[in-house]
Amino acid sequence: MIWTLTSQRQLYRKFEFANFTEAFAFMTSVALQAERLNHHPKWTNQYNVVEIWLSTHEQGDTVTDLDWKLCEAIDGICPP
């Protein structure tokens, strides 16, 4: 699945893994990239599923270049 633009003007992607350990490892890697960019996602995790929504709050909760940069970083961790 690729990133989609939601009706709330956010980029969204759902990731599914074999188990919780893989999902948590992915989240840890994403957290490091988010911290590097100083841009933090809204996300949820339930067992092996991680859902991520990206938008830039400082720009009125719209999608900006910063969101796309984080998408690229996340896709580098877990390609589409």
SULPE-V85189 format. One record per residue. RES is the residue in one small letter. PHI is phi in whole degrees, -180 to 180 (999 if undefined). Layout:
# SULPE-V85189
res: {RES:RES}
phi: {PHI:PHI}
This chain:
# SULPE-V85189
res: {m:i:w:t:l:t:s:q:r:q:l:y:r:k:f:e:f:a:n:f:t:e:a:f:a:f:m:t:s:v:a:l:q:a:e:r:l:n:h:h:p:k:w:t:n:q:y:n:v:v:e:i:w:l:s:t:h:e:q:g:d:t:v:t:d:l:d:w:k:l:c:e:a:i:d:g:i:c:p:p}
phi: {999:-99:-69:-122:-95:-83:-67:-91:61:-126:-84:-134:-153:-110:-119:-123:-124:-69:-162:-65:-61:-66:-63:-68:-62:-61:-61:-63:-64:-64:-59:-66:-68:-62:-67:-61:-87:54:-145:-111:-80:-90:-152:-133:-141:-137:52:-106:-116:-122:-116:-128:-122:-124:-161:-106:-63:-67:-111:78:59:-113:-84:-125:-57:-62:-65:-65:-63:-69:-56:-61:-64:-66:-64:-69:-81:-139:-60:-62}
